[in-house]
Amino acid sequence: KLADDMFETMYDAPGIGLAGIQVAVPQRIITMDLAKKEKEGEANPRVFINPEIIGASSEMSVYEEGCLSIPEYYEEIERPAKVRIRYTDLDGKVHEEDADGLFATCIQHEIDHLNGVLFVDYLSKLKRDRVFKKFDKAAKRTG
């Protein structure tokens, strides 16, 4: 039920990944569906419970990231190009999986949320301050 609610929120946003904490659920759960972003068409919803990164490549890649928590703001972020993750599925089975490309970027982004980190935390202090100033102004306008 929780995962279904998270998928509904994620698809409505629209987004490709959502961490429990983003919907005020203090559980280590992530929903993700990269199909639309990768233009594969058919939905491929995935759930990761208690996900953790257990290995990362020294090779880095840069993707433009956005976030449902910081609407309409995108920035290029450098992260490890490949990661190995361990997680539990909805049936309670533990998996280890290698991730690369968009999957690697997205899973790192969502695990960061579970650890209290936003993608803007990777920006320079100057850029980060600009982002927060912009959102403070927007919040004051909307009351």
TAFEN-V574597 format. One record per residue. N is the residue number from 1. PHI is phi in whole degrees, 0 to 359 (999 if undefined). Layout:
# TAFEN-V574597
n->N phi->PHI
n->N phi->PHI
This chain:
# TAFEN-V574597
n->1 phi->999
n->2 phi->301
n->3 phi->299
n->4 phi->299
n->5 phi->297
n->6 phi->294
n->7 phi->298
n->8 phi->302
n->9 phi->298
n->10 phi->297
n->11 phi->292
n->12 phi->293
n->13 phi->301
n->14 phi->275
n->15 phi->220
n->16 phi->247
n->17 phi->206
n->18 phi->209
n->19 phi->258
n->20 phi->311
n->21 phi->298
n->22 phi->290
n->23 phi->243
n->24 phi->61
n->25 phi->249
n->26 phi->280
n->27 phi->237
n->28 phi->274
n->29 phi->226
n->30 phi->229
n->31 phi->249
n->32 phi->207
n->33 phi->211
n->34 phi->270
n->35 phi->304
n->36 phi->296
n->37 phi->292
n->38 phi->271
n->39 phi->60
n->40 phi->274
n->41 phi->81
n->42 phi->293
n->43 phi->302
n->44 phi->221
n->45 phi->291
n->46 phi->228
n->47 phi->237
n->48 phi->236
n->49 phi->252
n->50 phi->50
n->51 phi->288
n->52 phi->214
n->53 phi->271
n->54 phi->250
n->55 phi->192
n->56 phi->214
n->57 phi->286
n->58 phi->280
n->59 phi->292
n->60 phi->249
n->61 phi->221
n->62 phi->240
n->63 phi->232
n->64 phi->281
n->65 phi->249
n->66 phi->227
n->67 phi->205
n->68 phi->295
n->69 phi->280
n->70 phi->228
n->71 phi->300
n->72 phi->59
n->73 phi->231
n->74 phi->228
n->75 phi->208
n->76 phi->284
n->77 phi->235
n->78 phi->263
n->79 phi->218
n->80 phi->304
n->81 phi->291
n->82 phi->224
n->83 phi->223
n->84 phi->251
n->85 phi->240
n->86 phi->235
n->87 phi->204
n->88 phi->250
n->89 phi->268
n->90 phi->294
n->91 phi->269
n->92 phi->85
n->93 phi->272
n->94 phi->272
n->95 phi->233
n->96 phi->238
n->97 phi->211
n->98 phi->268
n->99 phi->235
n->100 phi->218
n->101 phi->59
n->102 phi->299
n->103 phi->300
n->104 phi->298
n->105 phi->297
n->106 phi->294
n->107 phi->294
n->108 phi->294
n->109 phi->301
n->110 phi->288
n->111 phi->296
n->112 phi->305
n->113 phi->305
n->114 phi->298
n->115 phi->260
n->116 phi->79
n->117 phi->245
n->118 phi->256
n->119 phi->298
n->120 phi->291
n->121 phi->293
n->122 phi->274
n->123 phi->279
n->124 phi->296
n->125 phi->302
n->126 phi->299
n->127 phi->296
n->128 phi->297
n->129 phi->299
n->130 phi->298
n->131 phi->300
n->132 phi->293
n->133 phi->296
n->134 phi->300
n->135 phi->286
n->136 phi->298
n->137 phi->298
n->138 phi->298
n->139 phi->294
n->140 phi->293
n->141 phi->294
n->142 phi->272
n->143 phi->82
